[in-house]
Amino acid sequence: MWQSYSNLRLAMNDLVAQPYSLAKRIEIAMYLEEIGDIRFIDILKKVLEQSLASQQGLESLWAYLSLASSKENTCNQEQLNQYLLQLTQTFASLLSAEQSQNFFETPSIEKAEELLASEQQEEKSSSHHLIAQCADQELEHYAVQLCAQDVKIKTQLKPIPFFSAFSSTLLQKIIPQLKLKTFEFADILVEEGEQSLGLYLLCSGKVNISRRNQKGDQIDLATLSHGAVVGEMALLTNSPRVATVTAKQRVQSISLLSDAYPLIEAEKDTIKALLSKQVGARMLQNLIKCSPIFQSISKESQQDLLNLFESEIAQAGDILVAQGKPGKGLFLILDGLIKINRRGELQYKWLREGDVFGEISLLNQSPATATCSAVRKTLLYRLSPEKFSMIKDHHPEVIQILSELSLYRSLDELYSLI
């Protein structure tokens, strides 16, 4: 119980510093629920109504699920259904805004908080002092008072990755399948190599994304927080996890387990198109950190080089490069597994995320020396032979890296025949 009170104090201090935050109000409500203070229901109801009115999609979804899953919930089913209808309408508005690209610049909440900070410094200091001095029972009362303050948030249409791609009809089917899940510091949400069990939308807290490089060393790739989705790659390739996701602090998340994936079958093409764009952008950044090709050039040149590649998905069994035939380009593996075999060899070689293949035939302008095929569904970036010739003049350092790789593989082939 003491941990819940400690977390409550921290969340209240955050709310004093971020007076417009609906997310912090939800956090406070959840800590009050842990303590057993029934007034958390009133906080959730008010936050839900405010977030729906201001079209804050993530907060709306989070507050609704918190309310619907609570054992102490005093809402009847009719009221919950009304909230659900408003929620789906909010997401429909967010999707419509994204498709029409009618976004407009509005002062961010963070900017507003910066302005308030200078004007209300004394009041904040007083509030922080009061929170520190409050006994536990007094703390609960003050938390309710703090959350009761009216919040006026200017409507900002901000689509939520993944969920904003759902139609209203599908969203009504999906929401009952969503679950709230809490992870504590150092808990693993997703582990590299394991089979996918679902995806997570982060409501609060931060997570670290890491993966092993070719030497087996763990490399930190990114830190994700509020609004990010992790684990969605499985919807594209149905492949094992490509990275490990670890909580850097307490994390509140909304999970969609893989058991519910069949529900999205009717709209899978639309959803996968959106996911490909989101995942591709993230994985390209990972690729830059893991691939020796991109590490060899300046950051300014990396994006220029990436723009020359085109994405494609290979199904299990697809032959991407055939031994003895002209190469089809330079391939970068974003996610998946590629089998390499040469005629006469009994043992296969394997390539995975971050690896490159197809460079030998391009450099030597000769037929491919091995056959490369997809073991499972694989997401790739391909540089066509025509565009490959463009990088010779602009990025000679990349050609050098590829030449060294090509020489190593050629020697490897020679030794395997001895």
ABEGO torsion letter per residue (X at the ends): XAAAAAAAAAAAAAAAABAABAAAAAAAAAAAAAAGBAAAAAAAAAAAAAAAAAGBAAAAAAAAAAAAABAABABBAAAAAAAAAAAAAAAAAAAAAAAAGABBBBBBAAAAAAAAAAAAAAAAAAAAAAAAABBAAAAAAAAAAAAABBBBBBBBBBBBBGAAABBAAAAAAAAAABBBBBBBBGBBABBBGBBBAEBBBBABEBBBBBBBBAAGBBBBABBBBBGBBBGAAAAAAGBBBABBBBBABBBBBBBBBAAAAAAAAAAAAAAAAAAAAAAAAAAAAAAAAABAAAAABBAAAAAAAAAABBBBBBBBGBBABBBGBBBAEBBBBABEBBBBBBBGBABBBBBBBGBBBGAAAAAAGBBBABBBBBABBBBBBBBBAAAAAAAAAABAAAAAAAAAAAAAAAAAAAAAAX
